[in-house]
Amino acid sequence: MNSLKTVSTDVLGSFSAVAAIATTALLGTPIAAESAILGSEIDLKPLIAVGNPDASPSDSPANRIDPNTLSSPFTGVGGIALFSPDRGTFICTGTPITRTHILSAGHCLDALDGDGSIDFSPEDVAFVLNYGSDLSHVIAASQLDIHPGFEGFENSIANDLALITLSSELPESVPIYPLHPNPLRPGDLLVFAGYGMTGTGTDGFQTDASFKVKRVGANLVEEASVLSPLFPGIEEMFLFDFDDPFGTPTPLDAANRLLGLPTTLSLGNEIEATLGPGDSGGPSFVFDGESLFLAGVNTFGLGFPDLLGVPGTGQGFFGSGAGGVRIDSPNKRSWIETVIGSTTRGEGGGKITESLLMRNLIAKGFGQEEGGGNSTGVPEPHSILGLCAIALVFSQKRRRHS
C-alpha cells in the first residue's frame, strides 16, 4: 500500500486520451460481454442514453449534463480511472459513502480477465471528482476490496460490488450519500448518474465517455424475476426498461404482462433514461424531496430479441433494459460495514432544486416519500410455468441465432 497521496490532475492527460478505448474494452468486448452472451440478441453487458430528439418535448444528451458546481445534489458522484500498462485506462463511476470510501461495481476492478479477482494495484486506481470545476480532485486509492461472493460478472452478477478506499479524504462539503435501508419494489423511482457513453433512444450510443461530463436520468423499477431462468441471481437485483415517449410496449413489458406482473410507462421524454458503457458502478438513488439515498449500484445493460409480438432491440435503444445490484440485503450490508468500519457516514448534501432533472421529477409529484413512494404495488405471485414459457422463448431465439 502506498503512502497517502493525491494524484496531480496532470495524470488525466493519459487517462482522458484513452477513455473511449477503455470504455469499449471494459463494457463491450471479449472480457465480460462475450462470456455472458446467451445468443446474438441476448447479451447481458456490464455497464446514460436519453430520449427522442424529435418528440415533444425534444431531448438530447446535452440536456442531461449535470453542471460541475458545488451545489448540485450529484456533485459527489465521481469517475473511477483504472490504469493498465497494457490496456490503457478504464472508466467507471462511483459514489462516496464515507469521506474515504467509494462504492462501485466489482467488474470495474476485474476488467482485465473477468475471473472475479482484482486486476489493479491501488496506485493505479483514482477517484476523479468535478467539484466546482472540471477534474477538481483526482485522489488515488489506498485499498481495493471486492465482494467475497463476486466470482466474475458471468458467474455472480448479484454480488457485483466493490469498495475503493481513498488515500486522502474528500473535501469537507462534498456530498456523502447515505445507504437506503429498504428494498426496491416494482414501480419505485430511481435517479441515476454516471460518466458513461450517451446517445438517444432512437440512435443508440454515439458520444464517448468522459471524466469531465456527468449525466443524470431516471427510470422506474420493473420486476426482475422474469429473467431469472436465464440469469440466476437477477432476482436479487433491480431492473428497468427504456420506454419511448409514445407508449410502445417493450419486450420486457410483454414478458411481464404474460405473467400478470405490473409494468411501467415512460416518465416523459425529458426524464426517462437508461445506462451506458462507463456508467458501471454508478449510483441509483431514491429521494424524499430533500435528500438522495443510495439504493443500488448500476452494473449492466441488455438488449432483447423479438418477444411475444414485440420487436427486439439493442442495448441503449428504446425497448432495451438495464439495472444493477440492490444494496439492501444483509449480506451486502454486512460486507460494506466490515470494510468501512466505524467511519462517519454521510448525510447527503447539495441542493435538490439545483438540478433540472430533480425539479422536473418533483413537479410530477415524485419524492413525496422516502424510498421512492411511487410503487405500482407488490405484484401477485407468478407461476413457474410462466417463467419457463419466457425462458423457452429466449432459448429458441438463442438457438436460432447461434
C-alpha positions in Angstrom: 0.0 0.0 0.0 1.4 3.4 -1.0 1.7 6.3 1.4 -1.2 8.8 1.3 -1.2 10.9 -1.8 -3.3 12.9 -4.1 -2.6 12.4 -7.8 -2.0 15.5 -9.8 -4.7 16.4 -12.4 -1.9 16.2 -15.0 -2.3 12.4 -14.8 -5.7 12.9 -16.5 -3.8 13.6 -19.7 -3.1 9.9 -20.1 -6.5 9.0 -18.6 -8.6 11.1 -21.0 -6.6 10.2 -24.1 -7.8 6.6 -24.0 -11.2 7.0 -22.3 -13.1 5.8 -25.4 -10.9 2.8 -25.9 -11.1 1.9 -22.2 -14.9 2.1 -22.2 -15.1 -0.3 -25.2 -12.6 -2.7 -23.6 -14.5 -2.8 -20.3 -18.1 -2.9 -21.4 -18.3 -4.1 -25.0 -15.7 -6.7 -25.9 -14.4 -10.1 -25.2 -13.9 -10.0 -21.4 -17.3 -9.9 -19.7 -19.6 -9.3 -22.6 -18.8 -12.3 -24.7 -18.7 -14.6 -21.7 -22.3 -13.5 -20.9 -23.7 -14.0 -24.3 -26.8 -16.3 -24.5 -27.5 -15.5 -28.1 -26.7 -12.9 -30.7 -29.5 -10.7 -29.4 -29.4 -11.6 -25.7 -26.3 -10.1 -24.2 -26.1 -9.1 -20.6 -23.4 -6.4 -20.6 -21.6 -5.0 -17.6 -22.1 -1.0 -17.8 -26.9 7.3 -19.9 -28.8 7.3 -23.1 -31.7 9.8 -23.3 -35.0 10.4 -25.1 -36.1 11.1 -28.7 -34.8 14.4 -30.2 -37.9 14.6 -32.4 -40.5 14.1 -29.8 -42.3 16.8 -27.8 -40.7 17.9 -25.6 -37.5 17.1 -27.5 -34.4 15.8 -25.8 -30.7 15.4 -26.3 -27.7 14.2 -24.3 -26.7 17.9 -23.7 -29.9 18.4 -21.7 -28.8 15.7 -19.2 -25.4 17.1 -18.3 -25.1 17.8 -14.6 -23.1 21.1 -14.1 -19.9 20.7 -12.2 -21.0 23.0 -9.5 -20.6 23.0 -5.7 -24.3 22.9 -5.1 -25.6 20.1 -7.4 -27.1 17.2 -5.5 -25.0 14.9 -7.7 -21.6 16.7 -7.2 -20.2 13.8 -5.0 -20.6 11.3 -7.8 -17.2 10.8 -9.5 -15.5 8.9 -12.2 -13.2 6.0 -11.4 -10.0 5.7 -13.5 -8.3 2.3 -13.6 -4.9 2.3 -15.4 -3.4 -0.8 -17.0 0.1 -0.5 -18.7 -1.0 -2.9 -21.4 -4.7 -2.0 -21.9 -4.8 1.8 -21.2 -7.3 3.5 -18.8 -10.7 2.2 -18.0 -13.6 4.4 -16.8 -16.3 3.6 -14.3 -18.4 5.6 -11.9 -18.5 5.6 -8.1 -20.4 7.0 -5.1 -18.9 8.2 -1.8 -20.5 6.6 1.2 -17.9 7.9 3.6 -15.2 10.6 3.2 -12.7 7.9 2.2 -14.9 5.1 0.7 -16.3 4.9 -2.8 -18.9 2.2 -3.6 -18.7 0.9 -7.2 -19.0 -2.3 -9.3 -16.9 -5.4 -8.8 -16.4 -5.9 -12.5 -14.7 -2.5 -12.7 -11.8 -3.8 -10.6 -11.9 -7.1 -12.6 -11.8 -5.6 -16.0 -8.8 -7.5 -17.4 -9.8 -11.1 -17.2 -13.3 -11.4 -15.6 -12.2 -14.1 -13.1 -13.6 -12.3 -10.1 -10.2 -11.1 -8.7 -8.9 -7.6 -8.5 -6.7 -6.8 -11.6 -5.3 -3.4 -10.5 -3.0 -2.1 -7.8 -4.3 0.7 -5.6 -1.9 3.2 -7.0 -3.3 2.6 -10.5 -6.9 3.5 -9.4 -8.1 7.0 -8.8 -11.4 8.7 -7.9 -12.0 11.7 -10.3 -14.2 14.5 -8.9 -15.6 17.5 -10.6 -16.4 19.6 -7.5 -16.9 23.2 -8.6 -14.7 22.8 -11.7 -13.6 20.1 -14.2 -11.3 17.5 -12.7 -11.0 19.4 -9.4 -9.7 16.4 -7.4 -8.0 13.2 -8.5 -7.4 11.1 -5.5 -5.5 7.8 -5.6 -6.8 4.7 -3.9 -5.0 3.1 -0.9 -7.0 -0.1 -0.8 -9.3 -2.1 -3.1 -12.0 -4.5 -1.9 -14.4 -6.7 -3.9 -17.4 -8.5 -2.5 -16.3 -12.0 -1.4 -19.2 -13.6 -3.3 -18.2 -12.0 -6.6 -16.6 -14.6 -8.9 -16.7 -12.7 -12.2 -19.6 -10.9 -14.0 -20.7 -14.1 -15.8 -21.0 -16.2 -12.6 -22.1 -13.8 -9.8 -23.8 -10.7 -11.1 -25.8 -10.3 -7.9 -22.6 -9.7 -5.9 -21.0 -7.3 -8.4 -19.8 -4.8 -5.8 -16.5 -3.1 -4.9 -15.2 -0.6 -2.4 -12.4 1.8 -3.1 -10.6 3.3 0.0 -9.1 6.7 -0.9 -5.6 7.7 0.2 -7.0 11.1 1.4 -10.3 12.4 2.5 -12.8 14.1 0.1 -13.3 17.8 0.6 -15.5 18.5 3.7 -18.6 19.8 1.8 -18.7 17.1 -0.9 -22.0 15.1 -0.5 -21.6 11.7 1.2 -24.6 9.6 0.4 -26.4 7.5 3.0 -27.4 4.0 2.2 -31.1 3.4 1.7 -32.4 0.7 4.2 -35.4 -0.6 2.3 -35.7 -3.0 -0.7 -36.6 -1.6 -4.1 -40.1 -2.5 -5.4 -41.5 -2.6 -8.9 -42.7 0.9 -9.7 -40.1 2.7 -7.5 -38.4 5.7 -9.0 -34.6 5.5 -9.5 -32.5 8.6 -10.2 -29.0 7.7 -11.6 -25.8 9.5 -12.5 -22.7 8.4 -14.4 -19.8 9.3 -16.7 -20.5 6.8 -19.4 -21.3 6.9 -23.1 -24.5 8.6 -24.2 -26.8 8.9 -27.2 -30.5 8.8 -27.9 -33.2 6.1 -27.7 -33.6 6.3 -31.5 -29.9 6.1 -32.5 -28.2 4.3 -29.5 -24.8 5.3 -28.1 -22.9 7.9 -30.1 -20.9 10.0 -27.6 -17.8 8.7 -25.8 -17.5 8.6 -22.0 -15.6 11.4 -20.3 -14.2 12.0 -16.9 -15.4 15.6 -17.1 -19.0 15.0 -18.1 -21.6 13.5 -15.7 -25.1 12.9 -17.0 -28.2 12.1 -15.0 -31.6 10.5 -15.7 -34.4 8.5 -14.1 -36.4 5.3 -14.6 -38.9 3.1 -12.8 -38.1 -0.3 -11.4 -39.6 -3.4 -13.2 -40.0 -6.9 -11.9 -36.6 -8.6 -12.4 -37.5 -12.3 -11.7 -38.9 -12.7 -15.2 -35.3 -13.1 -16.4 -34.2 -15.5 -13.6 -34.4 -18.7 -15.7 -31.7 -17.2 -17.9 -29.7 -15.2 -15.4 -29.6 -16.8 -11.9 -29.3 -14.2 -9.2 -31.0 -11.4 -11.2 -34.0 -11.6 -8.8 -31.7 -10.1 -6.2 -31.0 -7.1 -8.4 -33.1 -4.3 -9.9 -34.1 -4.0 -13.5 -35.7 -1.3 -15.6 -36.6 -0.8 -19.3 -36.1 2.2 -21.6 -39.6 3.3 -22.6 -40.1 5.6 -25.6 -42.4 8.6 -25.1 -45.2 7.1 -27.3 -46.3 4.3 -25.0 -44.8 1.5 -27.2 -44.6 -1.8 -25.2 -41.1 -3.1 -24.6 -40.1 -6.8 -24.8 -39.9 -6.8 -21.0 -43.4 -5.4 -20.8 -44.6 -8.3 -23.0 -43.0 -10.9 -20.7 -44.3 -9.3 -17.5 -47.8 -9.0 -18.9 -47.8 -12.6 -19.8 -47.2 -13.4 -16.1 -49.7 -10.9 -14.8 -46.9 -8.7 -13.4 -47.0 -4.9 -13.3 -45.3 -2.8 -16.0 -44.4 0.9 -16.2 -44.7 3.6 -18.8 -42.3 6.4 -19.8 -41.5 9.1 -17.3 -41.5 11.5 -20.1 -39.1 12.2 -22.9 -37.1 14.8 -20.9 -36.7 12.4 -17.9 -36.7 8.7 -19.0 -33.1 7.4 -19.5 -31.0 4.3 -19.4 -27.4 3.4 -18.6 -24.4 3.5 -21.0 -20.9 1.9 -21.0 -18.9 3.7 -18.3 -21.9 4.2 -16.0 -21.0 0.9 -14.3 -20.5 1.3 -10.6 -22.6 4.5 -10.5 -25.5 5.2 -8.2 -29.2 4.6 -8.4 -30.8 6.9 -5.9 -34.2 7.2 -4.3 -35.2 10.5 -2.8 -37.6 12.0 -0.3 -37.8 15.5 -1.8 -34.8 16.8 0.1 -32.1 14.1 0.1 -30.7 11.4 -2.1 -30.3 7.9 -0.7 -28.2 5.3 -2.4 -30.3 2.2 -3.2 -28.4 0.4 -5.8 -25.2 0.2 -7.9 -25.6 0.2 -11.7 -23.9 -2.7 -13.3 -25.4 -4.0 -16.6 -27.4 -3.3 -19.7 -29.0 -5.6 -22.1 -30.9 -5.9 -25.4 -33.8 -8.1 -26.1 -34.9 -10.4 -29.0 -38.3 -10.2 -30.6 -40.7 -11.4 -27.9 -44.4 -12.2 -27.9 -45.0 -10.0 -30.9 -42.9 -7.1 -29.7 -39.8 -6.2 -31.8 -36.5 -6.8 -30.2 -33.9 -4.0 -29.6 -30.2 -3.5 -29.0 -28.6 -2.1 -25.8 -29.1 1.7 -25.5 -32.1 1.9 -27.8 -35.7 2.3 -26.8 -37.0 -1.0 -25.5 -33.7 -2.2 -24.0 -33.1 -2.8 -20.4 -30.5 -2.1 -17.6 -30.1 -2.4 -13.9 -27.7 -3.3 -11.1 -27.2 -4.6 -7.6 -29.6 -3.8 -4.7 -27.7 -3.0 -1.5 -30.5 -3.7 1.0 -29.7 -7.3 1.7 -28.0 -8.2 5.0 -25.2 -10.0 3.1 -24.2 -6.9 1.2 -24.7 -4.5 4.1 -22.6 -6.6 6.4 -19.7 -6.7 3.9 -19.9 -2.9 3.4 -19.9 -2.3 7.2 -16.9 -4.6 7.6 -14.9 -2.7 5.1 -15.7 0.8 6.1 -15.7 0.1 9.8 -16.7 2.9 12.2 -16.0 5.7 9.7 -18.5 8.6 9.9 -21.4 8.0 7.4 -22.9 10.5 5.0 -25.9 12.7 5.3 -26.2 13.7 1.7 -25.7 17.2 0.5 -26.2 19.6 -2.4 -29.5 21.2 -3.2 -32.1 19.0 -4.9 -33.6 22.0 -6.6 -30.3 22.9 -8.2 -30.9 20.0 -10.7 -33.3 20.5 -13.6 -34.0 16.7 -13.6 -35.0 16.8 -9.9 -37.2 19.9 -10.4 -39.0 18.0 -13.2 -39.5 15.0 -11.0 -40.8 17.0 -8.1 -43.2 18.8 -10.5 -44.5 15.4 -11.5 -45.2 14.5 -7.8 -42.2 12.3 -7.1 -40.2 12.4 -3.9 -43.1 12.7 -1.5 -42.0 9.6 0.4 -38.5 8.3 1.3 -37.8 5.1 -0.7 -39.5 6.1 -4.0 -43.1 6.4 -2.8 -44.4 5.7 -6.3 -44.7 1.9 -6.4 -47.3 0.3 -8.6 -47.7 -2.2 -5.8 -46.3 -5.6 -4.9 -47.1 -8.0 -7.8 -49.1 -11.1 -7.4 -47.2 -14.4 -7.1 -46.3 -15.6 -10.6 -46.3 -19.2 -11.7 -43.1 -21.2 -12.5 -44.8 -22.3 -15.7 -45.0 -18.7 -16.9 -41.3 -18.2 -16.2 -40.5 -21.4 -18.1 -42.5 -20.1 -21.0 -40.4 -17.0 -21.1 -37.2 -19.0 -20.8 -38.4 -21.2 -23.7 -39.0 -18.1 -26.0 -35.5 -16.8 -25.2 -33.8 -20.2 -25.6 -35.4 -20.6 -29.0 -34.1 -17.3 -30.1 -30.6 -18.3 -28.8 -30.6 -21.5 -31.0 -31.9 -19.6 -34.0 -29.1 -17.1 -33.9 -26.2 -19.4 -32.8 
